Amino acid sequence: MDLTDTKLIAEVAQWNVRLEAATPEQIIYWAVKKFGPHIVMGTGFSPNSIVLLHMVHWMFPDIRAIFVNPGDIPLTNLEYAKTVKGYLPKLKVKEYEPDAPLSEEDRLAISRGGKDRLEVYSRRKLPLMRKALEEHGAKAILYGARFDQNLGRSRFSIVKPDEKQVMRIYPSLYREERDHQQYIIQHDLPVHPDGMPGGERAGCGLHDDTEDS
């Protein structure tokens, strides 16, 4: 580990201490002020996604959303994407898909989970996200993941650099499923065809990089 890495680790640790008691809105505000035009948000249009999309759309409508679809996104998510785009008219979304359709072999591997799922995502999903981040000149990306969604995410910190030192930021990390449900009700937001947030346990392969995610 060189000096630059040591400094980065110390700086990220300080950010996480500072943000531990902050609200999701305060974390979003901090992130945008810190990274300016070099920040985007990621979404898969799951039942959980509307909370972050609505917060950011309301606070900073110019921030673009990146939607990476490796070919296994549920049809209900695609339907929800249309609904959300209609509800948030200023929302800017750019979608990325692989050139080749998802093979049956890869579809089965994803369904098995664990190493098999991560291997497919490493080929079909991660390169697309890296491309998206490079195209947008992104130094940080906002995600809507929560600690209670799976074991891997329970070990996250609010700010977590990836291997390219792009900062993954989780404003709602320490919120619970019921908090997101209440937010949707309070703001009268459209509900996903599969229902309210809940039961979303599988890792998406972008920031869940362990087998037990």
Secondary structure, 3 states (H helix, E strand, C coil): CCHHHHHHHHHHHHHHHHHCCCCHHHHHHHHHHHHHHHEEEECCCCCCHHHHHHHHHHHCCCCEEEEECCCCCCHHHHHHHHHHHHHCCCCEEEEECCCCCCCHHHHHHHHHCHHHHHHHHHHHCHHHHHHHHHHCCCCEEECCCCCCCCCCHHHCCCEEECCCCCEEECCCCCCCHHHHHHHHHHCCCCCCCCCCCCCCCCCCCCCCCCCCC
